[in-house]
């Protein structure tokens, strides 16, 4: 069993902003380029209403430093 829950993209995006990510620019559609000091830019490409499965949240967390308690 994964320690990562499924979560709405809106909730994950808000958690990323709380841990220090900022919107560098909005690309086309639902794509947003996020930046954080000492991390490479990350393209957040999910619609706000979409539910992300645990595997997607885990992959996103590995790239952004998100922790389960941040959600």
KAPEUR-V449840 format. One record per backbone hydrogen bond with DSSP energy under -1.0 kcal/mol. CO is the residue of the C=O (numbers start at 1). NH is the residue of the N-H. Records with the same first field share a line. If there is no record, write none. Layout:
CO->NH ; NH
This chain:
7->52
8->12
9->13
10->14
11->15
12->16
13->17
14->18
15->19
16->21
17->20
22->35
25->33
28->31
31->27
32->44
33->24 ; 25
34->42
35->22
36->39
42->34
44->32
47->50
48->10
50->9
52->7
53->57
54->58
55->59
56->60
57->61
58->62
59->63
60->64
61->65
67->70
68->71
